[in-house]
């Protein structure tokens, strides 16, 4: 079974390599430098907040990729493990924009945008060595504690064999 930590990093890096998505998730820091807010979350006690707190404090726009578990089984005679990841995202403030990027647009870009240097979108690429292409991704609406909209994408990626 593969370690999910570097896979989480690879998914976040792949999403950040989609030019339209990176542009939608980029803001200027206090020094006027662009900062792309697509990042992985790792469960490390003492180093980061709890996932629920990180999601609650997500600034707009931003995207967090987090491991959601691994399921075992003999899915097709070749796949023993399926790795599950969640992609939490908030859109930027659309006030005053003539062409705002909404949640529907962001999910379409995640699924169909082509990362720089790749001939295919994320659904058809091998994101990490030892993984197959992902199952069809899904997305769902959610509300945070302040009743603010956010969305959660679900990615399930089968492992090839038993690594």
C-alpha positions as CSV (number, residue, x, y, z in Angstrom):
1,X,0.0,0.0,0.0
2,X,1.3,3.4,-1.0
3,X,1.8,6.3,1.6
4,X,-1.0,8.8,1.1
5,X,1.0,11.8,2.3
6,X,3.0,12.3,-0.9
7,X,-0.1,11.5,-3.0
8,X,-1.9,14.4,-1.2
9,X,1.1,16.6,-2.1
10,X,1.0,15.4,-5.7
11,X,-2.7,16.1,-6.1
12,X,-2.3,19.7,-4.7
13,X,0.7,20.3,-7.0
14,X,-1.3,19.0,-10.0
15,X,-4.2,21.2,-9.3
16,X,-1.9,24.2,-8.8
17,X,-0.4,23.4,-12.3
18,X,-3.8,24.0,-14.0
19,X,-3.4,27.6,-15.1
20,X,-7.1,28.7,-14.9
21,X,-7.4,27.1,-11.5
22,X,-4.2,28.7,-10.2
23,X,-5.3,32.1,-11.5
24,X,-8.7,31.7,-9.7
25,X,-7.0,30.7,-6.4
26,X,-4.2,33.4,-6.5
27,X,-4.2,36.6,-4.4
28,X,-1.6,39.2,-3.7
29,X,0.1,39.1,-0.3
30,X,0.9,42.2,1.8
31,X,4.1,42.7,-0.3
32,X,2.1,42.6,-3.6
33,X,3.5,39.1,-4.5
34,X,1.1,36.6,-6.0
35,X,0.3,33.6,-3.7
36,X,-1.6,30.5,-5.1
37,X,-3.8,29.2,-2.3
38,X,-4.0,25.5,-3.3
39,X,-2.4,23.4,-0.6
40,X,-2.3,20.0,0.9
41,X,-3.4,19.2,4.5
42,X,-1.5,16.6,6.5
43,X,-2.6,15.2,9.8
44,X,0.4,16.0,12.1
45,X,-0.4,16.6,15.7
46,X,1.3,19.8,16.9
47,X,2.1,21.1,13.5
48,X,-1.2,22.1,12.0
49,X,-4.8,22.7,13.2
50,X,-7.5,20.1,13.0
51,X,-8.9,19.6,9.6
52,X,-12.3,21.0,10.6
53,X,-10.6,24.2,11.9
54,X,-8.5,24.6,8.7
55,X,-11.6,24.2,6.6
56,X,-13.5,26.8,8.8
57,X,-10.6,29.3,8.5
58,X,-10.1,28.9,4.8
59,X,-9.8,32.3,3.2
60,X,-11.6,33.1,-0.1
61,X,-10.3,32.0,-2.6
62,X,-8.6,28.8,-1.5
63,X,-8.4,25.1,-1.9
64,X,-7.3,22.4,0.5
65,X,-6.5,18.7,-0.5
66,X,-6.8,16.2,2.4
67,X,-6.6,12.4,2.6
68,X,-10.0,10.9,3.5
69,X,-9.0,7.3,4.0
70,X,-8.1,4.1,2.1
71,X,-10.4,1.3,1.4
72,X,-9.2,-2.3,0.7
73,X,-10.7,-5.0,-1.5
74,X,-10.4,-6.9,-4.7
75,X,-12.1,-4.4,-7.0
76,X,-11.1,-5.7,-10.4
77,X,-8.7,-8.6,-9.7
78,X,-5.8,-6.1,-9.9
79,X,-6.7,-3.2,-7.6
80,X,-6.3,-4.0,-3.9
81,X,-6.4,-0.4,-2.5
82,X,-8.4,2.7,-3.3
83,X,-7.2,6.0,-1.9
84,X,-9.8,8.6,-1.1
85,X,-9.1,12.4,-1.0
86,X,-11.3,15.4,-0.4
87,X,-10.8,18.8,-2.1
88,X,-12.4,21.6,-0.1
89,X,-12.8,24.9,-1.9
90,X,-14.0,28.4,-1.5
91,X,-14.5,30.8,-4.4
92,X,-13.2,34.3,-4.4
93,X,-15.4,37.3,-3.7
94,X,-17.4,38.0,-6.9
95,X,-18.5,41.5,-5.9
96,X,-17.6,44.0,-8.6
97,X,-16.2,41.4,-11.0
98,X,-17.5,41.4,-14.6
99,X,-16.7,37.7,-15.1
100,X,-16.6,36.0,-11.6
101,X,-15.4,32.4,-11.2
102,X,-18.2,30.5,-9.4
103,X,-18.2,27.1,-7.8
104,X,-19.6,25.5,-10.9
105,X,-16.8,27.0,-12.9
106,X,-14.1,25.9,-10.4
107,X,-15.3,22.3,-10.4
108,X,-15.4,22.3,-14.2
109,X,-11.8,23.6,-14.2
110,X,-10.7,20.9,-11.7
111,X,-12.1,18.1,-13.8
112,X,-11.4,19.4,-17.3
113,X,-8.5,21.8,-17.0
114,X,-5.2,20.5,-18.3
115,X,-2.1,20.9,-16.0
116,X,0.9,22.6,-17.5
117,X,3.1,20.0,-19.3
118,X,0.4,17.4,-19.4
119,X,-1.5,16.3,-22.5
120,X,-4.6,15.2,-20.5
121,X,-6.7,16.5,-17.6
122,X,-6.4,15.3,-14.0
123,X,-9.1,12.6,-14.6
124,X,-6.9,10.8,-17.1
125,X,-3.5,11.2,-15.7
126,X,-1.4,9.1,-13.4
127,X,-1.0,11.5,-10.6
128,X,1.6,9.4,-8.7
129,X,3.7,6.3,-9.5
130,X,1.8,3.2,-8.6
131,X,-1.7,4.7,-9.1
132,X,-4.1,4.2,-11.8
133,X,-6.3,7.0,-13.3
134,X,-9.0,8.1,-10.8
135,X,-12.5,6.9,-10.6
136,X,-15.1,9.5,-11.8
137,X,-14.8,12.4,-9.3
138,X,-17.8,13.9,-7.5
139,X,-18.6,17.2,-5.7
140,X,-21.1,18.2,-3.1
141,X,-22.4,21.5,-1.5
142,X,-21.6,22.1,2.1
143,X,-22.2,24.9,4.6
144,X,-19.6,26.0,7.2
145,X,-20.4,27.1,10.8
146,X,-21.3,30.6,9.6
147,X,-23.6,29.2,6.9
148,X,-21.2,30.2,4.2
149,X,-21.2,28.2,1.0
150,X,-18.3,25.9,0.2
151,X,-17.9,22.8,-1.9
152,X,-16.2,19.5,-1.4
153,X,-14.8,17.4,-4.2
154,X,-14.2,13.7,-3.8
155,X,-11.4,11.9,-5.6
156,X,-11.0,8.1,-5.4
157,X,-7.8,6.8,-7.0
158,X,-7.1,3.0,-7.3
159,X,-3.7,1.7,-6.6
160,X,-2.2,-0.6,-9.3
161,X,-1.5,-4.0,-7.6
162,X,-0.2,-4.0,-4.1
163,X,2.7,-1.6,-3.7
